[in-house]
Amino acid sequence: MRPLIWGIVVLLLVLWAGGLALKLLGAAIHILLVAAIVLVLWNLVISRT
């Protein structure tokens, strides 16, 4: 019975860590997209002057 409980605990920890990583990765992707848009707009403004 104990190995089953440890297996469930490990599975829950892995799923929790995976969800946390995906949440942080999603935030990082949004930050990178915003940075890319800002750089494109900056280059458009600089190239016109």
C-alpha positions, 0 to 999 in steps of 0.5 A: 500500500505504501508504494501506491501512496508514494506513486500518487504523491510523486505523480501529483508533484510532477503534475504540479511542477509541470503546470507551474512551468507551463504557466511561467513559460506562457508568461515568458512567451507573452513578454517576448511577443510584446518585446518583439512588437516594441522592437518592430515599431521602434525600427519602423520609427527609426527608419522613417527619420 
